[in-house]
Amino acid sequence: MPDKSTPETVETIIQDRKTEKVLCDIEAHQPVPADIAERNREIVLQAIKTAGWAPFHYPRKVDNLAEPWRAHVLWDEQAKQAAIYMRDELNVTSKEPRLAAACSALVLVTWLPEVSASEVQQDSKVERETLLARDEEHLAAASAMVQNLLLMLTAHDMGNYWSSGGKLKGPEMFQYLGIPAQEKLLAAVFIEYPEMRDDTRERKPGSLRNDRSDQWIREVNL
């Protein structure tokens, strides 16, 4: 049985996880060697599976799956090809191609709304509020899954960055990657294997880490 007597370990992992954007030009992409790729592939897949133990309130029941989230995994070469497609075919000039070119792997986490915006507008007010409330539950659950994934990756000393996705969430990229149109991108998780860390690459830390406090905690006294 795992040792459950060390909550300090969990606390350390949560506090040690940090946002760091790693970028490079596509021409500077460094392929992941086969042995490193194979070893880390199993780690990443297991991290995703473990992250899937996040709680969810309602079964989504799409393709006979209860979970309201999906994970689409791009390994090194697929991430590079996606970067090239964004740059050359979609003329993307934002940071997404450079993030994809620098990462060792990329996990696109999507969530599945109950109903499309056009369908919601056709329903009664009561039905609309019910559906929107359920979608809030699905989105919250998928967010918990993403946080679990970030912590698992951190525990394996893998760099990670949760991006909202930018151009990756567009219909052209969904079609290119084979992601169903009914899904919505919640997180593009860019992963850097520890063996592939290259400090010559451009690195941008998260801007809000030093703004944290505990002043948002309120103990209720009645």
C-alpha positions in Angstrom: 0.0 0.0 0.0 1.2 3.5 -0.7 2.5 5.6 2.2 -0.4 7.9 3.1 1.3 9.4 6.1 3.1 12.2 4.3 0.7 15.0 3.5 3.8 17.3 3.5 4.8 15.6 0.2 1.5 16.5 -1.4 1.8 20.1 -0.1 5.3 20.4 -1.5 4.3 19.2 -4.9 1.4 21.6 -5.0 3.5 24.5 -4.0 6.5 23.6 -6.2 4.4 23.4 -9.4 4.9 26.5 -11.4 4.0 28.0 -14.7 6.9 28.3 -17.2 6.3 28.9 -20.9 9.1 27.3 -22.9 9.4 28.5 -26.5 11.6 27.9 -29.5 11.5 28.3 -33.3 10.3 25.2 -35.2 13.7 25.0 -36.9 15.3 24.7 -33.4 13.1 21.8 -32.4 15.1 19.1 -30.7 13.7 15.6 -31.3 13.2 13.4 -28.2 15.6 10.4 -28.4 13.7 7.1 -28.7 14.7 5.7 -25.3 13.7 8.9 -23.5 10.5 9.1 -25.5 9.4 5.5 -24.7 10.2 5.8 -21.0 8.3 9.1 -20.6 5.4 8.0 -22.8 4.4 5.5 -20.1 4.8 8.1 -17.4 2.7 10.6 -19.2 -0.1 8.1 -20.0 -0.2 6.9 -16.4 -0.3 10.5 -15.2 -3.3 11.2 -17.4 -5.1 8.0 -16.2 -4.4 9.0 -12.6 -5.7 12.5 -13.3 -8.9 11.0 -14.4 -9.7 10.1 -10.8 -10.9 13.7 -10.4 -14.5 13.9 -9.1 -17.4 14.6 -11.4 -21.0 15.2 -10.5 -22.9 14.0 -13.5 -22.2 11.2 -16.0 -21.7 12.8 -19.4 -22.6 9.6 -21.3 -21.0 10.3 -24.7 -19.6 7.2 -26.4 -20.7 5.3 -23.3 -18.1 7.1 -21.2 -19.1 8.8 -17.9 -16.3 11.3 -17.8 -17.1 14.9 -19.0 -13.5 15.4 -20.3 -11.3 13.9 -23.0 -7.5 13.9 -23.3 -5.9 14.2 -26.8 -2.1 13.4 -26.6 0.4 14.7 -29.1 3.9 13.2 -28.7 7.1 15.0 -29.8 6.7 14.6 -33.6 3.0 15.2 -33.6 3.5 18.4 -31.7 6.1 19.6 -34.2 3.8 18.8 -37.1 1.0 20.7 -35.4 3.4 23.7 -35.0 4.3 23.6 -38.7 0.6 23.4 -39.7 -0.3 26.4 -37.5 2.6 28.5 -38.8 2.5 27.5 -42.5 -1.2 26.7 -43.2 -3.0 28.9 -40.7 -0.5 31.7 -40.6 -0.5 31.8 -36.8 1.9 34.4 -35.5 1.1 34.0 -31.8 3.1 31.9 -29.4 1.3 28.5 -29.9 3.6 27.2 -32.7 6.7 28.1 -30.7 5.3 26.4 -27.6 4.5 23.3 -29.5 7.9 23.2 -31.1 9.6 23.4 -27.7 7.6 20.8 -25.8 8.3 17.1 -25.3 4.6 16.2 -25.4 1.3 18.1 -25.5 -2.0 17.1 -23.9 -5.1 18.8 -25.1 -7.8 18.4 -22.4 -11.3 19.1 -23.7 -14.7 19.1 -22.0 -18.1 18.2 -23.4 -21.0 20.7 -22.9 -24.5 19.2 -22.5 -25.8 21.3 -25.3 -24.7 23.8 -27.9 -25.3 27.5 -27.5 -27.8 27.6 -30.3 -29.8 24.7 -28.8 -29.8 26.4 -25.4 -31.4 29.5 -26.9 -34.3 27.4 -28.1 -35.1 25.9 -24.7 -37.3 27.3 -22.0 -35.7 29.4 -19.2 -35.9 26.5 -16.7 -34.3 24.0 -19.1 -31.6 26.5 -20.0 -30.7 27.2 -16.4 -30.6 23.5 -15.7 -28.4 22.7 -18.6 -26.0 25.6 -17.9 -25.8 24.6 -14.2 -24.9 21.1 -15.3 -22.3 22.4 -17.7 -20.7 24.4 -14.8 -20.3 21.0 -13.0 -18.7 19.4 -16.1 -16.3 22.3 -16.5 -15.4 22.3 -12.8 -14.7 18.6 -13.0 -12.6 18.8 -16.1 -10.6 21.6 -14.4 -9.9 19.3 -11.4 -8.7 16.7 -13.8 -6.3 19.2 -15.4 -4.9 20.2 -11.9 -4.4 16.5 -11.1 -2.4 16.1 -14.3 -0.2 19.1 -13.6 0.6 17.8 -10.1 1.4 14.3 -11.4 3.7 15.7 -14.0 5.4 17.9 -11.4 5.8 14.8 -9.1 7.8 13.3 -12.0 9.9 16.4 -12.4 8.4 17.3 -15.7 7.9 20.9 -16.6 4.3 21.8 -17.5 2.3 24.8 -18.6 -1.5 25.1 -18.6 -2.4 27.2 -21.6 -6.0 28.1 -22.5 -5.0 27.0 -26.0 -5.2 30.1 -28.2 -5.3 29.1 -31.8 -5.3 25.4 -30.8 -9.0 25.7 -29.9 -10.1 26.9 -33.3 -12.2 24.7 -35.7 -9.3 24.3 -38.2 -7.0 22.8 -35.5 -9.8 20.6 -34.2 -10.3 19.2 -37.7 -6.6 18.8 -38.3 -6.2 16.9 -35.0 -9.4 14.8 -35.3 -11.0 16.3 -32.2 -14.9 16.2 -32.4 -16.4 19.6 -32.9 -18.8 19.2 -29.9 -15.8 19.3 -27.5 -14.4 22.5 -26.1 -10.7 23.0 -25.3 -10.1 23.6 -21.7 -6.3 23.2 -21.4 -3.3 22.8 -23.6 -0.8 21.2 -21.3 2.7 21.6 -22.7 5.2 19.1 -21.1 8.9 19.2 -20.9 10.7 16.0 -20.0 13.5 16.5 -17.4 16.0 14.9 -19.8 15.1 17.4 -22.5 15.5 20.6 -20.4 17.4 23.1 -22.4 18.1 26.4 -20.6 19.1 28.1 -23.8 15.5 28.2 -24.9 13.3 31.2 -24.2 11.5 30.7 -20.8 8.8 32.9 -19.5 7.6 32.4 -15.8 4.0 32.8 -14.8 3.2 36.4 -13.9 0.9 35.8 -10.9 3.0 33.5 -8.7 4.2 36.2 -6.5 0.8 37.7 -6.1 -0.6 34.9 -4.0 -1.8 35.3 -0.4 -4.2 33.5 2.0 -6.4 36.6 2.5 -9.2 35.0 0.5 -9.8 32.5 3.3 -12.8 33.4 5.6 -13.8 31.4 8.6 -17.5 31.7 9.1 -18.7 32.5 12.6 -22.4 32.3 13.4 
